[in-house]
Amino acid sequence: NFLKKKKKLDFRKIWTLKILREFGIRKKICPYFFSRDIVLKSDVIIGTLKKFFFSDFFFSKNQKNVSLSYLIFEDIYDLESIQLIFSSINLNPIILKDSQ
């Protein structure tokens, strides 16, 4: 893991996609895996609900290792639709008819 090997990283700034890409090219590491390591160690994550909850990262085995203090969502207006996706069931009318 890159973060364990290199302790001298400056986390006093916001890591944008552009910064991650440039860093990955300069250090010859994969920006995806580097950013995933950053997320695992972050105190604050700002992002969208759908990208966080429907990403491979959230459902991966690493989810138990995430040591987050805060999740800040920039699209909280969409919270109701996300909740409906997780808690609703759509039954086909044919299934309902057959069950009677």
PyMOL commands that place a pseudoatom at each C-alpha (Angstrom):
pseudoatom trace, name=CA, resn=ASN, resi=1, chain=A, elem=C, hetatm=0, pos=[0.000, 0.000, 0.000]
pseudoatom trace, name=CA, resn=PHE, resi=2, chain=A, elem=C, hetatm=0, pos=[1.474, 3.297, -1.130]
pseudoatom trace, name=CA, resn=LEU, resi=3, chain=A, elem=C, hetatm=0, pos=[0.342, 5.319, 1.887]
pseudoatom trace, name=CA, resn=LYS, resi=4, chain=A, elem=C, hetatm=0, pos=[2.096, 2.966, 4.279]
pseudoatom trace, name=CA, resn=LYS, resi=5, chain=A, elem=C, hetatm=0, pos=[5.328, 3.189, 2.310]
pseudoatom trace, name=CA, resn=LYS, resi=6, chain=A, elem=C, hetatm=0, pos=[5.295, 6.978, 1.889]
pseudoatom trace, name=CA, resn=LYS, resi=7, chain=A, elem=C, hetatm=0, pos=[4.451, 8.781, 5.114]
pseudoatom trace, name=CA, resn=LYS, resi=8, chain=A, elem=C, hetatm=0, pos=[5.426, 12.209, 3.778]
pseudoatom trace, name=CA, resn=LEU, resi=9, chain=A, elem=C, hetatm=0, pos=[2.229, 13.115, 1.933]
pseudoatom trace, name=CA, resn=ASP, resi=10, chain=A, elem=C, hetatm=0, pos=[0.594, 16.520, 2.262]
pseudoatom trace, name=CA, resn=PHE, resi=11, chain=A, elem=C, hetatm=0, pos=[-3.027, 15.990, 3.253]
pseudoatom trace, name=CA, resn=ARG, resi=12, chain=A, elem=C, hetatm=0, pos=[-3.610, 19.647, 4.088]
pseudoatom trace, name=CA, resn=LYS, resi=13, chain=A, elem=C, hetatm=0, pos=[-5.107, 20.231, 0.668]
pseudoatom trace, name=CA, resn=ILE, resi=14, chain=A, elem=C, hetatm=0, pos=[-8.073, 19.025, -1.323]
pseudoatom trace, name=CA, resn=TRP, resi=15, chain=A, elem=C, hetatm=0, pos=[-7.180, 16.151, -3.641]
pseudoatom trace, name=CA, resn=THR, resi=16, chain=A, elem=C, hetatm=0, pos=[-9.038, 16.775, -6.898]
pseudoatom trace, name=CA, resn=LEU, resi=17, chain=A, elem=C, hetatm=0, pos=[-9.101, 14.348, -9.814]
pseudoatom trace, name=CA, resn=LYS, resi=18, chain=A, elem=C, hetatm=0, pos=[-6.532, 16.475, -11.618]
pseudoatom trace, name=CA, resn=ILE, resi=19, chain=A, elem=C, hetatm=0, pos=[-4.162, 16.451, -8.629]
pseudoatom trace, name=CA, resn=LEU, resi=20, chain=A, elem=C, hetatm=0, pos=[-4.598, 12.675, -8.177]
pseudoatom trace, name=CA, resn=ARG, resi=21, chain=A, elem=C, hetatm=0, pos=[-3.894, 12.039, -11.858]
pseudoatom trace, name=CA, resn=GLU, resi=22, chain=A, elem=C, hetatm=0, pos=[-0.783, 14.229, -11.903]
pseudoatom trace, name=CA, resn=PHE, resi=23, chain=A, elem=C, hetatm=0, pos=[0.471, 12.672, -8.672]
pseudoatom trace, name=CA, resn=GLY, resi=24, chain=A, elem=C, hetatm=0, pos=[-0.091, 9.171, -10.035]
pseudoatom trace, name=CA, resn=ILE, resi=25, chain=A, elem=C, hetatm=0, pos=[1.810, 9.947, -13.231]
pseudoatom trace, name=CA, resn=ARG, resi=26, chain=A, elem=C, hetatm=0, pos=[4.677, 11.558, -11.322]
pseudoatom trace, name=CA, resn=LYS, resi=27, chain=A, elem=C, hetatm=0, pos=[5.012, 8.729, -8.765]
pseudoatom trace, name=CA, resn=LYS, resi=28, chain=A, elem=C, hetatm=0, pos=[4.135, 5.941, -11.230]
pseudoatom trace, name=CA, resn=ILE, resi=29, chain=A, elem=C, hetatm=0, pos=[1.225, 4.620, -9.174]
pseudoatom trace, name=CA, resn=CYS, resi=30, chain=A, elem=C, hetatm=0, pos=[-2.397, 4.008, -10.096]
pseudoatom trace, name=CA, resn=PRO, resi=31, chain=A, elem=C, hetatm=0, pos=[-4.498, 7.063, -9.143]
pseudoatom trace, name=CA, resn=TYR, resi=32, chain=A, elem=C, hetatm=0, pos=[-7.536, 4.835, -8.513]
pseudoatom trace, name=CA, resn=PHE, resi=33, chain=A, elem=C, hetatm=0, pos=[-5.852, 2.684, -5.878]
pseudoatom trace, name=CA, resn=PHE, resi=34, chain=A, elem=C, hetatm=0, pos=[-4.092, 5.702, -4.388]
pseudoatom trace, name=CA, resn=SER, resi=35, chain=A, elem=C, hetatm=0, pos=[-7.387, 7.587, -4.037]
pseudoatom trace, name=CA, resn=ARG, resi=36, chain=A, elem=C, hetatm=0, pos=[-9.007, 4.497, -2.516]
pseudoatom trace, name=CA, resn=ASP, resi=37, chain=A, elem=C, hetatm=0, pos=[-6.245, 4.398, 0.095]
pseudoatom trace, name=CA, resn=ILE, resi=38, chain=A, elem=C, hetatm=0, pos=[-6.845, 8.081, 0.813]
pseudoatom trace, name=CA, resn=VAL, resi=39, chain=A, elem=C, hetatm=0, pos=[-10.579, 7.468, 1.304]
pseudoatom trace, name=CA, resn=LEU, resi=40, chain=A, elem=C, hetatm=0, pos=[-9.863, 4.675, 3.778]
pseudoatom trace, name=CA, resn=LYS, resi=41, chain=A, elem=C, hetatm=0, pos=[-7.818, 7.064, 5.924]
pseudoatom trace, name=CA, resn=SER, resi=42, chain=A, elem=C, hetatm=0, pos=[-9.849, 10.266, 5.449]
pseudoatom trace, name=CA, resn=ASP, resi=43, chain=A, elem=C, hetatm=0, pos=[-11.573, 12.210, 8.190]
pseudoatom trace, name=CA, resn=VAL, resi=44, chain=A, elem=C, hetatm=0, pos=[-13.942, 13.952, 5.763]
pseudoatom trace, name=CA, resn=ILE, resi=45, chain=A, elem=C, hetatm=0, pos=[-15.262, 12.866, 2.374]
pseudoatom trace, name=CA, resn=ILE, resi=46, chain=A, elem=C, hetatm=0, pos=[-17.291, 15.166, 0.146]
pseudoatom trace, name=CA, resn=GLY, resi=47, chain=A, elem=C, hetatm=0, pos=[-19.142, 13.553, -2.713]
pseudoatom trace, name=CA, resn=THR, resi=48, chain=A, elem=C, hetatm=0, pos=[-22.460, 12.515, -4.162]
pseudoatom trace, name=CA, resn=LEU, resi=49, chain=A, elem=C, hetatm=0, pos=[-24.774, 9.973, -2.586]
pseudoatom trace, name=CA, resn=LYS, resi=50, chain=A, elem=C, hetatm=0, pos=[-25.029, 7.798, -5.678]
pseudoatom trace, name=CA, resn=LYS, resi=51, chain=A, elem=C, hetatm=0, pos=[-21.305, 7.695, -6.343]
pseudoatom trace, name=CA, resn=PHE, resi=52, chain=A, elem=C, hetatm=0, pos=[-20.606, 6.661, -2.770]
pseudoatom trace, name=CA, resn=PHE, resi=53, chain=A, elem=C, hetatm=0, pos=[-23.380, 4.154, -2.108]
pseudoatom trace, name=CA, resn=PHE, resi=54, chain=A, elem=C, hetatm=0, pos=[-23.471, 2.590, -5.568]
pseudoatom trace, name=CA, resn=SER, resi=55, chain=A, elem=C, hetatm=0, pos=[-19.733, 2.367, -6.069]
pseudoatom trace, name=CA, resn=ASP, resi=56, chain=A, elem=C, hetatm=0, pos=[-17.718, -0.831, -6.003]
pseudoatom trace, name=CA, resn=PHE, resi=57, chain=A, elem=C, hetatm=0, pos=[-15.731, 0.682, -3.160]
pseudoatom trace, name=CA, resn=PHE, resi=58, chain=A, elem=C, hetatm=0, pos=[-18.682, 0.866, -0.777]
pseudoatom trace, name=CA, resn=PHE, resi=59, chain=A, elem=C, hetatm=0, pos=[-19.635, -2.752, -1.330]
pseudoatom trace, name=CA, resn=SER, resi=60, chain=A, elem=C, hetatm=0, pos=[-16.086, -4.056, -1.302]
pseudoatom trace, name=CA, resn=LYS, resi=61, chain=A, elem=C, hetatm=0, pos=[-14.418, -5.854, 1.551]
pseudoatom trace, name=CA, resn=ASN, resi=62, chain=A, elem=C, hetatm=0, pos=[-12.737, -2.555, 2.445]
pseudoatom trace, name=CA, resn=GLN, resi=63, chain=A, elem=C, hetatm=0, pos=[-15.934, -0.988, 3.743]
pseudoatom trace, name=CA, resn=LYS, resi=64, chain=A, elem=C, hetatm=0, pos=[-15.265, -2.277, 7.261]
pseudoatom trace, name=CA, resn=ASN, resi=65, chain=A, elem=C, hetatm=0, pos=[-11.845, -0.583, 7.187]
pseudoatom trace, name=CA, resn=VAL, resi=66, chain=A, elem=C, hetatm=0, pos=[-13.203, 2.878, 6.409]
pseudoatom trace, name=CA, resn=SER, resi=67, chain=A, elem=C, hetatm=0, pos=[-12.467, 5.123, 9.374]
pseudoatom trace, name=CA, resn=LEU, resi=68, chain=A, elem=C, hetatm=0, pos=[-14.611, 8.107, 8.439]
pseudoatom trace, name=CA, resn=SER, resi=69, chain=A, elem=C, hetatm=0, pos=[-15.541, 10.852, 10.808]
pseudoatom trace, name=CA, resn=TYR, resi=70, chain=A, elem=C, hetatm=0, pos=[-17.844, 12.681, 8.387]
pseudoatom trace, name=CA, resn=LEU, resi=71, chain=A, elem=C, hetatm=0, pos=[-19.496, 12.107, 5.041]
pseudoatom trace, name=CA, resn=ILE, resi=72, chain=A, elem=C, hetatm=0, pos=[-20.623, 15.309, 3.345]
pseudoatom trace, name=CA, resn=PHE, resi=73, chain=A, elem=C, hetatm=0, pos=[-22.979, 14.892, 0.411]
pseudoatom trace, name=CA, resn=GLU, resi=74, chain=A, elem=C, hetatm=0, pos=[-23.344, 17.648, -2.140]
pseudoatom trace, name=CA, resn=ASP, resi=75, chain=A, elem=C, hetatm=0, pos=[-26.675, 16.345, -3.448]
pseudoatom trace, name=CA, resn=ILE, resi=76, chain=A, elem=C, hetatm=0, pos=[-28.668, 15.794, -0.267]
pseudoatom trace, name=CA, resn=TYR, resi=77, chain=A, elem=C, hetatm=0, pos=[-31.845, 16.830, -2.102]
pseudoatom trace, name=CA, resn=ASP, resi=78, chain=A, elem=C, hetatm=0, pos=[-31.705, 13.355, -3.676]
pseudoatom trace, name=CA, resn=LEU, resi=79, chain=A, elem=C, hetatm=0, pos=[-31.693, 11.550, -0.315]
pseudoatom trace, name=CA, resn=GLU, resi=80, chain=A, elem=C, hetatm=0, pos=[-35.331, 10.486, -0.566]
pseudoatom trace, name=CA, resn=SER, resi=81, chain=A, elem=C, hetatm=0, pos=[-34.840, 8.716, -3.899]
pseudoatom trace, name=CA, resn=ILE, resi=82, chain=A, elem=C, hetatm=0, pos=[-31.750, 6.931, -2.561]
pseudoatom trace, name=CA, resn=GLN, resi=83, chain=A, elem=C, hetatm=0, pos=[-33.717, 5.789, 0.486]
pseudoatom trace, name=CA, resn=LEU, resi=84, chain=A, elem=C, hetatm=0, pos=[-36.497, 4.488, -1.755]
pseudoatom trace, name=CA, resn=ILE, resi=85, chain=A, elem=C, hetatm=0, pos=[-34.030, 2.464, -3.797]
pseudoatom trace, name=CA, resn=PHE, resi=86, chain=A, elem=C, hetatm=0, pos=[-32.676, 0.785, -0.671]
pseudoatom trace, name=CA, resn=SER, resi=87, chain=A, elem=C, hetatm=0, pos=[-36.007, 0.127, 1.006]
pseudoatom trace, name=CA, resn=SER, resi=88, chain=A, elem=C, hetatm=0, pos=[-38.655, -0.363, -1.667]
pseudoatom trace, name=CA, resn=ILE, resi=89, chain=A, elem=C, hetatm=0, pos=[-39.861, -3.447, -3.444]
pseudoatom trace, name=CA, resn=ASN, resi=90, chain=A, elem=C, hetatm=0, pos=[-41.463, -3.433, -6.870]
pseudoatom trace, name=CA, resn=LEU, resi=91, chain=A, elem=C, hetatm=0, pos=[-43.841, -6.308, -7.481]
pseudoatom trace, name=CA, resn=ASN, resi=92, chain=A, elem=C, hetatm=0, pos=[-44.882, -7.231, -10.961]
pseudoatom trace, name=CA, resn=PRO, resi=93, chain=A, elem=C, hetatm=0, pos=[-48.711, -7.245, -11.378]
pseudoatom trace, name=CA, resn=ILE, resi=94, chain=A, elem=C, hetatm=0, pos=[-48.499, -10.785, -12.807]
pseudoatom trace, name=CA, resn=ILE, resi=95, chain=A, elem=C, hetatm=0, pos=[-46.825, -11.985, -9.606]
pseudoatom trace, name=CA, resn=LEU, resi=96, chain=A, elem=C, hetatm=0, pos=[-49.529, -10.323, -7.524]
pseudoatom trace, name=CA, resn=LYS, resi=97, chain=A, elem=C, hetatm=0, pos=[-52.283, -11.920, -9.611]
pseudoatom trace, name=CA, resn=ASP, resi=98, chain=A, elem=C, hetatm=0, pos=[-50.679, -15.373, -9.341]
pseudoatom trace, name=CA, resn=SER, resi=99, chain=A, elem=C, hetatm=0, pos=[-50.380, -15.071, -5.578]
pseudoatom trace, name=CA, resn=GLN, resi=100, chain=A, elem=C, hetatm=0, pos=[-54.126, -14.652, -5.050]
for i in range(1, 100): cmd.bond("trace and resi %d" % i, "trace and resi %d" % (i + 1))
show_as sticks, trace
zoom trace
